[in-house]
Amino acid sequence: MSSKPSKVLLLPADYAQWLASLKSQISGARQRAVLSANREQIRLYHRIGSEILERQQRQGWGAKVIGRLSSDLQEAFPEMKGFSTSNLKYMRYFAEQWPTGLIGQQTADQLPWFHIVILLTKLSDHADREWYARQAIANGWPRVTLELHIKNRLRLRQGAAITNFESRLPAPHANLAHETLKDPYHFDFLGLGDEAHERDIENSLIRHITRFLLELGAGFAFVGKQFRIVVEGDEFFIDLLFYHTRLKCYVVVELKATAFKPGHAGQLNFYLSAVDAQIKAPDDKPTIGLLLCKTKKRLVAEYALSGIEKPIGIAEYQLVRSLPEPLDTNLPSIEEIEAQLALSAVEDEKAIEPAPADKPTRKKRGKA
């Protein structure tokens, strides 16, 4: 018995393009929904914090009312997280520190809640908070990255390298390139001592490429190590070669396990000329160089770069760092925040009305 031939589904000629368009629209809608939900959450937390702060100032009640509020809210909304006592205190501190909901020129609702908590508890200076908020938004930092950059004092190091970019690159590109480099670079994650040799450092950086790229900053893409170039039959090897996706250029990185010497800049200048001639595409921006040395004397470095044709930055690296002072040495703990903002804690017990007899009084414990 012969079976009927199956019908072949004939798709419209533009079906693949249409499907790709629908996927893009759906993905975009999902992303906008997530962002919208985050904005609503941050605005809600700010309103709650503002009301707590206003009522405390007007009515003079203290901390234990927040504990009762936490219990009641968790009971009313058991499916929602975020109404723990500590989180309500953070909401209040959030409203007290940024009453307009702005972190400098940035709207706080562009950041997830725990990014905001980190900015509030790890930093005390408003300018620092604004800078890290701006960087977190622009670069899409996850929470762990934000914490790491605050711990490593990125703001103090960003754009601190000695460069000749101002005279070797067009103005907009020069400024962006200068801000891309930092000084010093922290390589303490390698686990090497100060006496490590250049090749040991280089190999360790490649083994820890994720941390290395994080320290270099957004936009760096690794191309290769000991990258071979040939000039008139002679071989030369670049320590590390990267491409920067935002600067649209190659970045040659040379490591020196010694103090900076003027001859190092000349060698790097040669490598940049070779990369520009042999590797750079016509639409790439000029290749820049980053010379990482153990130590440097600023004036020697500036003199050396003044006669160099190619754009070069010079910075130190640190393999071993002394432990920084605890970040929260001068920052308020949640208890100190609570003591500062509560105007009258002695009347706490009187301020809490007894729960109605028919209402459960069991307190649920939730996470912030």
C-alpha positions in Angstrom: 0.0 0.0 0.0 1.6 3.2 -1.1 1.7 6.1 1.3 0.7 9.6 0.3 3.7 11.8 -0.4 4.2 14.4 2.4 3.6 18.0 1.4 6.6 20.2 1.4 6.0 23.4 3.3 6.9 26.3 1.1 8.1 29.3 3.1 7.9 32.8 1.9 11.1 34.1 0.3 11.7 36.6 3.1 10.8 34.2 5.9 14.3 34.0 7.4 14.7 37.7 7.5 11.3 38.1 9.0 12.1 35.5 11.7 15.3 37.2 12.6 13.5 40.5 12.9 10.9 38.9 15.2 13.6 37.4 17.4 15.2 40.8 17.6 11.9 42.5 18.6 11.1 39.8 21.2 14.6 40.0 22.7 14.4 43.8 22.8 11.0 43.7 24.4 12.2 41.2 27.1 15.2 43.4 27.8 13.1 46.5 28.1 10.7 44.6 30.4 13.6 43.7 32.7 14.9 47.3 32.7 11.4 48.6 33.3 11.0 46.2 36.2 14.3 47.4 37.7 13.4 51.1 37.3 10.1 50.4 39.1 11.8 48.6 41.9 14.4 51.3 42.5 11.7 54.0 42.4 9.6 52.0 44.9 12.5 51.6 47.2 13.3 55.3 47.1 9.7 56.1 47.9 9.6 53.7 50.8 12.9 55.1 52.1 11.7 58.7 51.8 8.5 57.9 53.7 10.4 56.1 56.5 12.8 59.1 56.7 10.0 61.7 56.7 7.9 59.8 59.3 10.9 59.3 61.6 11.7 63.0 61.4 8.1 64.1 61.9 7.0 61.5 64.5 10.3 60.8 66.3 10.2 57.0 66.3 13.2 54.8 66.2 14.6 51.5 64.8 12.2 48.9 66.2 9.3 50.3 64.2 11.3 49.3 61.1 11.6 45.8 62.4 7.8 45.7 62.8 7.3 47.2 59.3 9.6 44.5 57.9 7.6 41.7 59.5 4.2 43.2 58.4 5.4 43.7 54.8 6.8 40.2 54.5 3.6 38.8 55.8 1.5 40.9 53.3 3.8 40.1 50.3 5.4 36.6 51.0 6.3 36.2 47.4 8.4 39.3 47.3 12.0 39.7 48.6 13.6 42.9 49.7 11.6 43.8 52.8 14.0 42.6 55.4 14.9 45.0 58.2 18.3 45.7 56.9 17.0 46.3 53.4 14.5 48.8 54.7 17.3 50.6 56.5 19.2 50.7 53.2 16.1 52.2 51.5 16.0 54.9 54.1 19.8 55.6 53.7 19.3 55.7 49.9 16.6 58.4 50.3 18.7 60.3 52.8 21.8 60.3 50.6 20.1 60.9 47.2 16.8 62.6 48.0 16.2 63.4 44.3 17.0 59.8 43.1 20.0 61.1 41.3 23.6 60.0 41.8 25.2 63.2 40.5 23.9 63.4 36.9 22.9 59.7 36.8 19.5 58.5 37.6 19.8 55.8 40.3 17.2 53.6 38.6 19.7 52.8 35.9 21.5 50.6 38.4 20.4 47.3 40.1 19.5 47.7 43.8 22.6 46.0 45.2 24.9 48.2 43.0 23.3 51.1 44.8 23.9 49.4 48.2 27.6 48.9 47.3 27.9 52.6 46.4 26.2 53.6 49.6 28.3 51.4 51.9 31.7 51.2 50.3 32.1 54.8 49.4 31.5 58.0 51.4 32.5 60.7 48.9 29.7 61.9 46.6 32.0 62.5 43.7 33.4 58.9 44.0 29.9 57.5 44.1 29.0 59.5 41.0 32.1 58.4 39.1 31.7 54.7 39.9 28.0 54.9 39.1 28.7 56.4 35.8 31.3 53.8 34.9 29.1 50.9 36.1 26.2 52.2 33.8 28.5 52.9 30.8 30.4 49.6 31.0 27.6 47.3 32.3 29.7 46.2 35.3 28.2 43.3 37.3 28.1 43.7 41.1 31.4 41.8 41.7 33.2 43.9 39.2 32.0 47.1 40.8 33.2 45.9 44.2 36.6 44.9 42.8 37.1 48.3 41.1 36.2 50.2 44.3 38.5 48.0 46.3 41.3 48.5 43.9 40.7 52.3 43.8 40.2 52.4 40.0 39.2 56.1 40.0 42.7 57.2 41.4 44.5 55.1 38.7 42.4 55.7 35.6 44.0 58.0 33.1 47.1 58.4 35.3 49.7 56.9 32.9 52.3 59.2 31.3 51.5 59.5 27.6 52.3 61.6 24.5 48.8 61.1 23.1 47.9 64.8 23.2 50.6 65.6 20.6 50.4 62.3 18.6 46.7 61.7 18.3 43.7 63.8 17.2 42.0 65.5 20.2 38.9 63.3 20.7 40.8 60.1 20.2 43.7 61.3 22.3 41.4 62.0 25.3 39.7 58.6 25.1 43.0 56.8 24.7 44.5 58.6 27.7 41.5 57.7 29.9 41.8 54.0 28.7 45.2 53.6 30.4 45.9 53.6 34.1 48.8 53.8 36.5 49.7 51.6 38.3 48.4 48.3 37.0 47.6 45.8 39.7 48.9 42.2 38.9 48.8 40.9 42.5 46.3 38.2 41.3 49.3 36.4 39.6 50.8 35.3 42.9 54.3 36.3 41.8 57.0 38.0 43.9 58.7 41.3 43.0 61.7 39.5 41.6 59.7 37.7 38.8 61.2 37.8 35.3 59.4 39.3 32.3 58.6 36.0 30.7 57.2 34.6 34.0 54.9 37.7 34.3 53.8 37.4 30.7 53.0 33.7 30.9 51.1 34.2 34.2 49.1 37.0 32.6 48.0 34.8 29.8 47.1 32.0 32.3 44.9 34.6 34.2 43.7 36.3 31.0 40.2 37.0 32.4 41.6 38.9 35.4 44.2 40.5 33.1 41.5 41.8 30.7 39.4 43.0 33.7 42.4 45.0 34.9 43.2 46.4 31.5 39.6 47.7 31.2 36.6 47.5 28.9 37.3 47.1 25.2 40.6 45.1 25.2 40.6 42.0 23.0 43.6 39.6 23.3 45.3 38.9 19.9 48.5 37.1 20.9 51.7 36.8 23.0 55.2 36.9 21.6 53.5 38.1 18.4 55.9 37.6 15.5 56.7 40.3 13.0 59.4 40.1 10.3 61.2 43.2 9.0 63.7 42.6 6.1 64.2 39.0 7.1 64.7 39.7 10.8 62.2 38.4 13.4 60.9 40.4 16.2 58.5 39.4 18.9 55.9 41.7 20.6 55.3 40.7 24.2 51.5 41.1 24.1 49.2 42.3 21.3 45.6 43.5 21.8 42.9 45.1 19.8 40.8 47.8 21.4 37.2 47.6 20.2 36.3 51.1 21.4 39.4 52.9 20.3 39.4 50.9 17.0 43.1 50.3 17.1 45.8 47.8 18.0 47.5 48.1 21.3 51.1 46.8 21.8 52.0 46.0 25.4 55.6 45.6 26.4 56.7 44.3 29.8 59.9 45.3 31.5 60.8 43.8 34.9 63.2 46.8 35.5 63.0 50.5 36.0 62.0 52.5 32.9 64.9 53.4 30.5 64.6 55.7 27.5 65.7 52.9 25.2 62.5 51.0 26.0 60.4 53.8 24.3 62.5 53.5 21.2 62.0 49.8 21.0 58.2 50.1 21.4 58.2 52.9 18.8 59.7 50.5 16.3 57.1 47.8 17.1 54.3 50.3 16.6 55.7 51.4 13.2 55.8 47.7 12.2 52.2 47.0 13.3 51.0 50.1 11.5 52.7 49.1 8.3 52.0 45.3 8.3 48.9 44.6 10.4 46.7 47.7 10.8 43.8 47.9 8.4 43.1 51.1 6.5 40.1 52.0 8.7 41.9 51.2 12.0 43.1 54.1 14.1 46.9 54.5 14.7 48.3 51.7 16.9 49.2 52.8 20.5 51.8 51.3 22.8 51.7 50.6 26.5 55.0 50.1 28.3 54.6 48.4 31.7 57.7 48.7 33.9 58.5 48.0 37.5 59.3 51.6 38.3 59.7 54.9 36.5 60.9 58.4 37.0 58.3 60.8 35.7 60.6 63.3 34.2 62.8 60.7 32.5 59.6 59.2 31.0 58.3 62.5 29.8 61.6 63.4 28.2 61.8 60.0 26.5 58.3 60.4 25.0 58.8 63.9 23.8 61.0 62.7 21.0 58.9 59.6 20.1 56.9 59.7 16.9 54.2 57.1 17.8 51.6 57.3 20.6 52.9 55.6 23.7 51.9 55.4 27.4 54.2 54.5 30.3 52.9 53.0 33.5 54.1 50.9 36.4 52.8 47.5 37.5 52.6 46.1 40.9 53.0 42.4 41.6 52.7 42.7 45.4 50.7 45.3 47.1 50.4 46.1 50.7 46.8 45.5 51.9 44.7 48.6 51.6 43.0 50.0 54.7 39.6 48.5 55.2 37.2 50.3 52.9 34.7 50.9 55.6 37.1 52.5 58.1 35.3 55.8 57.8 32.0 54.6 56.4 28.9 54.0 58.4 27.8 50.5 59.3 24.1 49.8 59.0 23.8 50.2 62.7 25.5 53.6 62.6 23.2 54.6 59.7 20.3 53.6 61.9 21.6 55.5 64.9 22.3 58.6 62.8 18.8 58.8 61.3 16.6 57.6 64.2 15.7 60.7 66.1 14.3 59.1 69.1 14.9 55.4 70.0 13.9 55.6 73.6 10.2 55.6 72.8 10.4 52.5 70.5 8.3 50.2 72.6 5.6 52.8 73.0 5.6 53.6 69.3 4.8 50.0 68.3 1.1 49.4 68.6 0.1 45.8 69.7 -1.0 43.5 66.9 -4.7 42.8 66.7 -5.7 39.6 68.5 -6.9 37.9 65.2 -3.7 38.8 63.3 -0.8 36.3 63.3 2.3 37.8 65.0 4.8 35.2 63.8 7.6 37.0 62.1 9.1 35.7 58.9 12.7 36.1 58.2 13.5 37.3 54.7 16.7 38.2 52.9 17.6 41.7 51.7 
